[in-house]
């Protein structure tokens, strides 16, 4: 949202609640700088307040002692035609001294309201699409800076693992951490000490820890997996070992860039595979697959299936001797 020249309307759309709220707060802060926000701010919850005549009248009201008047229409995902059409008509000739923020979690590009805003200017649509799961730690690092703290990726990854992928929830946790941590940096140890785990542990975190041969982390995440999930985790781990074998083979030929295409997946899904693969010998990975046969038998017919899986993970992470039949 450009600071130099204000447009008469913006569409703030996307599932990332944190991004949406930040975009709205920046505009409110700009209005507050005039000292006349109380006279020039009109906020409407469009899921409840749909008095369209009053809204249009507010949009056409001149500002009092400020550069602009700000009208925020929140919850514009599913407006009825009786409400949306007057707004579309207004946007065809908007008041030059009013900024209208149309806020929505989702709004299809083929709707008349979306098109009406997009027609105003290329910068009128503010994309607040949610980040993919693997992108969230980098966003958390940036969010921490907004609260006056630095944060490394390991700490950010731990926070996402514990609090989930909701940007709003993550920001709330960062606010709390910034208040509780005295130093300039929020470390992984701070997160482990101060943040209660509320998000369900995903098996991918465990796969990554085993691939990295991080025994302590692997056992911690294994203990947090749902009950009776051994068979699924085993299957996923076998797949990961095979991926690492392919990664080592390609890396040895100087063809590491071909990994994603070879495995038939997206590059972001294997962005760390080459680094992990270099921590293994090919013989260790092959031994892990061979031992998987014994582990599978234990999983299918033994009361000690959880123990068999745990010991297999320990041996993979440490390079310990293979269990005897």
ABEGO torsion letter per residue (X at the ends): XBAABBBABBBBBEABAAAAAAAAAAAAAAAAAAGAAAAABBBBBAAABABAAAAAAAAABBBBGBABBBBBBBGAABBBAAAAAAAAAAAABBBAABBBBBBBABBBAABAAAAAAAAABAAABBBABBBBAAAAAAAAAAAAAAAGBBBBAAAAAAAAAAAEABAAAAAAAAAAAAAABABABBBAAAAAAABBBABBBBAAAAAAAAAAGBAAAAAAAAAABBBGAAAAAAAAAAAAAAAAAAAAAAAAAGAAAAAAAAAGBBAAAAAAAAAAAAABBAAAAAAAAAAAAAAAAAAAABAAAAAAAAAAAAAAAAGBBBBBX
